[in-house]
Amino acid sequence: MKIIYIASGAAGMYCGMCLHDNTLAAAMIAAGEDVLLVPTYTPLRTDEANVSKVPPMMYGGINVYLQQISPLFGKLPRFVKRMLDSERLLNLVSRFASSVQAEKLSPLTVSMIQGADGRQKVELDKLTAWLRTERPDVVHLSNAMLVGMAGPIAQATGAPVVCSLSGEDIFLEKLIPPYYEQARKLLREKAHDVAAYTALNRYYADFMIDYMQIDPERVHVIPHGLKLHGHVKRKHRMAGDPVTIGYFARICYEKGLHLLVEAFKKLHERPGLPPLKLVAAGYLGKADRPYLAKLEERLRDWKLHDKFEYRGEPDRDEKIRILQSFDVMSVPAVYRESKGLSILEALANGVPVVQPAHGSYPETIEDTGGGLLFEPENVDDLADKLERLIRDADHRRTLGERGHAAVHARYDDRRMAEQTIALYRRLVEEQAERRARSTGTVVHGDATLR
């Protein structure tokens, strides 16, 4: 099959769905499929070999933003648009961009969901014209905020359109009136243009079925799969070494690092615990630097600054080394997480986790047996669950081994690719059968596939 996978770049940030999309595309290519991973807005940033292509750039972030300001920017000469869409310029702009703020992007968000009726119609026309020449069997959109493209793409190519459900509600719920109401209405209307949706877990599938009023039969749960090379069972700490509590995620309020810092303080007030260390790593955007600075100031006030370390934004090899240095990991997110990829990465290395009992986390913990749950935003309960694992090395080891075994058995990239390809083939065959019935043609197997 020829598969065009349209992904949203995240302005230079390590983004969970960018990582997922790249891993999935690479695994499908390895399985022998003809896959083109096409970035929109900005180039993709990933810590694995980047398989995305710029065919040229579609929906370049600068052009999209300018066209929202005025339709006149859609009439710029082609050479100017190409210059604004250059990978080098988009990367440069992304480097100096602050974190994406839904409040400021509310009108643009609605316009994008409007599709052919939005201010970026010239970008949609460019995309559909290019897709006609590529003649894909399937087109996959990386998130539901791209559903405005689905109808025009299906009409232009005749291919079924698949869409990932990837945590859109976190952004959408921050839109300001009247754009929030407009966006929700448009999403429900455009949802019917998509042949099938995929979600990484049952929690988010059910949530978005209600949120977007999607036919449940169109939503398929395909868990995330890791490229498992290098993810091996960690060595256990030597006697006398401090117990390392780890955090690996974007450094921001939403991911809850402040809760972990507060729990770390409480643990130091409890008698009889071994020496402790707190290590954090992950993407830190310009807008979130004051957040980290404030946490570091608190730790200094508590005389704990020498027991905390921020390890920056590591590449893949360094990420694995950091994860394997953890005795236990927690990302105590304050929102209902739809993905939780770093939790799977920790478990892949035999590191047990302590996570809030909401969003996708209970499902992950139940399926892998690799951790404990605590009451969301309850710092005392978080400290209690961490203390249990700090005091009981055998229990810590058991949970880590269970998690390691489960992830290596059920969350690998090849399995994810196989399930996704099977869905694509079924959709293509069903579409071919519908066409055959309308024309009186008989279709055998995948004879319609190139």
Rosetta blueprint (number, residue, H / E / L):
1 M L
2 K E
3 I E
4 I E
5 Y E
6 I E
7 A E
8 S E
9 G L
10 A L
11 A L
12 G L
13 M L
14 Y L
15 C L
16 G H
17 M H
18 C H
19 L H
20 H H
21 D H
22 N H
23 T H
24 L H
25 A H
26 A H
27 A H
28 M H
29 I H
30 A H
31 A L
32 G L
33 E L
34 D E
35 V E
36 L E
37 L E
38 V E
39 P E
40 T E
41 Y E
42 T L
43 P L
44 L L
45 R L
46 T L
47 D L
48 E L
49 A L
50 N L
51 V L
52 S E
53 K L
54 V L
55 P L
56 P L
57 M L
58 M E
59 Y E
60 G E
61 G H
62 I H
63 N H
64 V H
65 Y H
66 L H
67 Q H
68 Q H
69 I H
70 S L
71 P H
72 L H
73 F H
74 G H
75 K H
76 L L
77 P L
78 R H
79 F H
80 V H
81 K H
82 R H
83 M H
84 L H
85 D L
86 S L
87 E H
88 R H
89 L H
90 L H
91 N H
92 L H
93 V H
94 S H
95 R H
96 F H
97 A L
98 S L
99 S L
100 V L
101 Q L
102 A L
103 E L
104 K L
105 L L
106 S H
107 P H
108 L H
109 T H
110 V H
111 S H
112 M H
113 I H
114 Q H
115 G H
116 A H
117 D H
118 G L
119 R L
120 Q L
121 K H
122 V H
123 E H
124 L H
125 D H
126 K H
127 L H
128 T H
129 A H
130 W H
131 L H
132 R H
133 T H
134 E H
135 R L
136 P L
137 D L
138 V E
139 V E
140 H E
141 L E
142 S L
143 N L
144 A H
145 M H
146 L H
147 V H
148 G H
149 M H
150 A H
151 G H
152 P H
153 I H
154 A H
155 Q H
156 A H
157 T H
158 G L
159 A L
160 P L
161 V E
162 V E
163 C E
164 S E
165 L E
166 S L
167 G L
168 E H
169 D H
170 I H
171 F H
172 L H
173 E L
174 K L
175 L L
176 I L
177 P L
178 P L
179 Y H
180 Y H
181 E H
182 Q H
183 A H
184 R H
185 K H
186 L H
187 L H
188 R H
189 E H
190 K H
191 A H
192 H H
193 D H
194 V L
195 A L
196 A E
197 Y E
198 T E
199 A E
200 L L
201 N L
202 R H
203 Y H
204 Y H
205 A H
206 D H
207 F H
208 M H
209 I H
210 D H
211 Y H
212 M H
213 Q L
214 I L
215 D L
216 P H
217 E H
218 R H
219 V E
220 H E
221 V E
222 I L
223 P L
224 H L
225 G L
226 L E
227 K L
228 L L
229 H L
230 G L
231 H L
232 V L
233 K L
234 R L
235 K L
236 H L
237 R L
238 M L
239 A L
240 G L
241 D L
242 P L
243 V E
244 T E
245 I E
246 G E
247 Y E
248 F E
249 A L
250 R L
251 I L
252 C L
253 Y H
254 E H
255 K H
256 G L
257 L H
258 H H
259 L H
260 L H
261 V H
262 E H
263 A H
264 F H
265 K H
266 K H
267 L H
268 H H
269 E L
270 R L
271 P L
272 G L
273 L L
274 P L
275 P L
276 L E
277 K E
278 L E
279 V E
280 A E
281 A E
282 G L
283 Y L
284 L L
285 G L
286 K H
287 A H
288 D H
289 R H
290 P H
291 Y H
292 L H
293 A H
294 K H
295 L H
296 E H
297 E H
298 R H
299 L H
300 R H
301 D H
302 W L
303 K L
304 L L
305 H H
306 D H
307 K H
308 F E
309 E E
310 Y E
311 R L
312 G L
313 E L
314 P L
315 D L
316 R H
317 D H
318 E H
319 K H
320 I H
321 R H
322 I H
323 L H
324 Q H
325 S L
326 F L
327 D L
328 V E
329 M E
330 S L
331 V L
332 P L
333 A L
334 V L
335 Y L
336 R L
337 E L
338 S L
339 K L
340 G L
341 L H
342 S H
343 I H
344 L H
345 E H
346 A H
347 L H
348 A H
349 N L
350 G L
351 V L
352 P L
353 V E
354 V E
355 Q E
356 P E
357 A L
358 H L
359 G L
360 S L
361 Y H
362 P H
363 E H
364 T H
365 I H
366 E H
367 D H
368 T H
369 G L
370 G L
371 G E
372 L E
373 L E
374 F E
375 E L
376 P L
377 E L
378 N L
379 V H
380 D H
381 D H
382 L H
383 A H
384 D H
385 K H
386 L H
387 E H
388 R H
389 L H
390 I H
391 R H
392 D L
393 A H
394 D H
395 H H
396 R H
397 R H
398 T H
399 L H
400 G H
401 E H
402 R H
403 G H
404 H H
405 A H
406 A H
407 V H
408 H H
409 A H
410 R H
411 Y L
412 D E
413 D H
414 R H
415 R H
416 M H
417 A H
418 E H
419 Q H
420 T H
421 I H
422 A H
423 L H
424 Y H
425 R H
426 R H
427 L H
428 V H
429 E H
430 E H
431 Q H
432 A H
433 E H
434 R H
435 R H
436 A H
437 R H
438 S H
439 T H
440 G L
441 T L
442 V L
443 V L
444 H L
445 G L
446 D L
447 A L
448 T L
449 L L
450 R L
